[in-house]
Amino acid sequence: MNAMLSFLYTLLAHDVESALETVGLDPYVGFFHTDRPGRASLALDMMEELRPFMADRLALNLINLNRVKPKDFVKKENGGAYS
């Protein structure tokens, strides 16, 4: 679940960052997330509102509808997983 959520959050962050740049806003100047070089803080701020509806719900639906199964992931020796 964590691997899938992490992947979906990455996709969502990229889309939000692109949308902010499209309308002329600087995605690196945030309010809630600390400004750090290379971190799109405003995109992360905006993403917080969208995560439950776009990423979390999608992940749960994929699991509940059996679109994603444990066999779709490879388990590493250290306990990590990747697809």
Wavefront OBJ file of the C-alpha trace (Angstrom):
o trace
v 0.000 0.000 0.000
v 2.800 2.423 0.888
v 4.588 1.812 -2.414
v 1.391 2.465 -4.360
v 0.551 5.615 -2.380
v 4.069 6.939 -2.801
v 3.855 6.424 -6.561
v 0.431 8.102 -6.781
v 1.590 11.041 -4.637
v 4.555 11.536 -6.958
v 2.278 11.635 -9.998
v -0.121 14.028 -8.269
v 2.703 16.341 -7.140
v 4.012 16.518 -10.703
v 0.557 17.374 -12.068
v -0.034 20.056 -9.421
v 3.403 21.562 -10.040
v 2.711 21.682 -13.785
v -0.686 23.302 -13.209
v 0.847 25.975 -10.958
v 3.515 26.792 -13.533
v 0.867 26.940 -16.274
v -1.069 29.678 -14.461
v 2.111 31.608 -13.643
v 2.602 30.730 -9.971
v 5.945 29.729 -8.500
v 5.502 26.155 -7.217
v 8.604 26.470 -5.014
v 7.234 29.173 -2.673
v 4.929 27.468 -0.191
v 3.068 28.402 2.953
v 2.844 25.196 4.989
v 5.844 23.246 3.706
v 9.255 24.738 4.413
v 11.042 26.263 1.447
v 14.027 24.135 0.444
v 16.040 24.156 -2.762
v 14.521 21.808 -5.324
v 11.326 21.254 -3.326
v 8.050 22.430 -4.841
v 6.556 23.589 -1.526
v 3.462 25.295 -2.963
v 2.718 22.214 -5.066
v 2.927 20.093 -1.904
v 0.636 22.548 -0.089
v -1.957 22.394 -2.855
v -1.607 18.630 -3.139
v -2.708 18.132 0.495
v -6.271 19.050 -0.447
v -6.325 16.656 -3.401
v -4.633 13.604 -1.888
v -7.724 11.992 -0.284
v -9.845 12.315 -3.414
v -7.346 11.612 -6.146
v -4.613 9.350 -4.755
v -5.933 7.665 -1.608
v -9.315 6.822 -3.122
v -7.698 5.489 -6.296
v -5.355 3.239 -4.310
v -8.201 1.852 -2.210
v -10.380 1.272 -5.277
v -7.574 -0.550 -7.076
v -7.165 -2.881 -4.112
v -10.874 -3.355 -3.381
v -11.656 -4.124 -7.028
v -8.715 -6.580 -7.205
v -6.990 -4.583 -9.938
v -3.784 -4.674 -7.896
v -2.785 -7.836 -6.068
v 0.193 -8.825 -3.912
v 1.600 -10.873 -6.805
v 1.950 -7.629 -8.797
v 4.777 -6.565 -6.467
v 8.241 -7.980 -5.960
v 9.341 -8.280 -2.343
v 13.008 -7.526 -1.670
v 15.092 -9.328 0.935
v 15.104 -6.276 3.208
v 11.286 -6.225 3.295
v 10.800 -3.491 0.680
v 8.491 -3.881 -2.281
v 8.429 -2.579 -5.819
v 6.343 -3.276 -8.885
l 1 2 3 4 5 6 7 8 9 10 11 12 13 14 15 16 17 18 19 20 21 22 23 24 25 26 27 28 29 30 31 32 33 34 35 36 37 38 39 40 41 42 43 44 45 46 47 48 49 50 51 52 53 54 55 56 57 58 59 60 61 62 63 64 65 66 67 68 69 70 71 72 73 74 75 76 77 78 79 80 81 82 83
